[in-house]
Amino acid sequence: MPTINETVSEEIRAQARKLLEDGTVAAVIGYGSGSLPMTVKPLVVRSPEDCRKLIWNTFCVLNLANYLPATLKSVEPPRGPRDPKPEGPLPKVAICATGCWSRSIVVQIQEHQVARDRVVVLGVGSRGMVSRRKVEALFGGREILAVEEGDHDLIIQGADFSETINRWDVVRDNCQTCTHPDPVLVDVRIGEPVSERKNPNPFIQVDALEQKSGDGRWAWFTEEFATCIRCYACRNACPLCYCPTCFVDDAKPQWVGKSLDAVDTGLFHILRAYHCAGRCTDCGTCETVCPKGINMRMLTKKLNKDVLNLYGIEAGMQPDAPLPLTTYAMDDPQQFMANEPGSGKEGK
Amino acid sequence: MKVFKVSSVELDAMMQEWSKVHRVYAPVLAKQPATSSDCAPGWRRVDGGSALTLSTGPTPASVKSFFFPQPETLLTYTLENNHPDKGLMREPAKSKKMQVVVGVRPCDARSVLLNNLPYQEDPFFQANRQRTALVGFTCEQTLSTCFCSQMGGSPFGSEGLDLAFSRTQDGFIVEVGTAKGEVLMAGLDLAPAEESEISALASRRSTGGKADATELDTLKGSELGRLYDAPMWKSLGESCINCGACTFICPTCYCFDIQDEVVRGQGRRIRYWDSCMFPLYSLHTSGHNPRGQKVQRTRNRFLHKLKYFPDRFGPFSCVGCGRCVQDCPVNIDIREVMSDLLAVE
């Protein structure tokens, strides 16, 4: 009997082929198989024949929405920067999306980076994606040469061992605390819908950090980010980071120093996180792609918690809703006002 | 060449001895911040007590930062008003103390020789090279991501190492490759290695598969225009997210930029790692960017390593350590890029 993800792969291939063949879309964004165990390659497929390369498995850890604006642009007829938009509808792009990725697409729509009518969402309910790092940590330095995926187990093989482990135990932290695994936008349903998860506390990891003293949090921050090499993988893998020029790449004026000075590194991470406030869907890509395993997701997760507590909003749940930080309501909390009750309580 | 026999206990004692006179560093295997301010990320200062542990395959961080620190202060100055030296650039006093890097793998040792080609006349790189001794360990085991022999190296290679340790049944034999190696061995009372152990290593070296290097060498003769215009770059550039992870973890990526940083009137001119993956890398003052598109930057990195560098200096600018293969967020595998390039008509 095929596994759930084998069935999903088959459906993705069939639907992608159909959409490309009947001309509904000009490209499909999905995943192809990787060269190492537990890796996958983001893939843009443009011909029905290439659809056989599409796969789906438990290691699809990168948020594909990151590729959506550029792929949409790539299928438009070429034109100069000042040429008018061509008449008639522009070609569409299909994209595989789980809960958090679909919410990123919603944010891209809300922020006018993506036109809703040009996107065909192949909605896949997420069963949680596995952290390669967690699996590797279980095997402490022994090289993993093959991983076989079942619905609930993973068979991990090396040169001289073969062990079966429970899949959920090595699912990424963000997936374990996720409450919306099913896509919020679905044009073509792939596989079975996944029900909302009743998570007693989706912010459990943030709460643990918040309980530390100010000094304790500062110690966590300095230590966690000390190994950053400023490669910006976290930024570049994020579908929310689409500025043509990032503040760290500005040369006139330059906002951030270029070395590994802790002040510069910290500034980059804090500003990056704040730029994602009210927009982040906790897809975990930033943390996953970090070559140093830095847990920068804690910063955005804390901001997600704040936005939820202050404004009752989780990012990307409704395409037609306003963005929490670009709108104003008379009953917005304003603890930052000096004469407001409740202000000043947050000080050290 | 002198070859000695060393037991594991003697190795620990040697590191202790060296740490009394030199700065000794060993790789950090887990995620851990630098243990002292002069320590390169991914390495720790050995100052007594801790024995050396090595993982299979390359060290987590390459040795690049010992020769090409991130950042390196080139000049310092003051901008304080009324200061007699205001605006005068001075070379900072730098430690001339020998640093001994222990636990280096043959791939990384070779990377230093390769980086030395473009940096032959670079005073900073050369000064660092002069004061750094590399104590390496040949690889009795490799990872599935290792491909050093394909790039012209060898898991048993001692090229670029001052001291090369190789495992034997009951310890190591150590080859003293350079004058710096001689200095490290001076005063140590060690037995010479047995002839059988030396010949066993030699035979491992000769059977250690150099054959596949020849296939790749045909790339060096390929016409650049054909490689440059190959359709493969489009899909590769499309999936690349243009982060700098590969360039920063790569032992043979050596690009830098220079900047002045001034804090409260005290200035320093630093040279820091740059990456051809970043748009700012190739941005001209005019605003024009000759590599303004992602695909152009991705192509540049691979063609630099596999075509431009060999055209200029001879060897490929890659030692086959496989770090980029392991850590690329989107699984761009340079081995696949090379076989795709070889297949270009």
Interface residues (C-beta under 8 A of the other chain):
Chain A: G34 S35 L36 T39 V40 K41 P42 L43 V44 L62 N66 Y67 A70 T71 S74 G141 E143 L145 E223 A226 T227 I229 R230 C231 Y232 A233 R235 N236 A237 T245 D249 A251 G257 K258 S259 L260 T288 V289 P291 K292 G293
Chain B: L29 K31 Q32 P33 A34 P41 G42 S55 T56 G57 Q70 P71 L143 S144 T145 S235 E238 S239 I241 N242 C243 G244 A245 T247 F248 I249 D257 Q259 E261 I270 Y272 S275 F278 P279 L280 L283 K294 V325 Q326 D327 P329 V330 N331 I332 D333 R335 E336
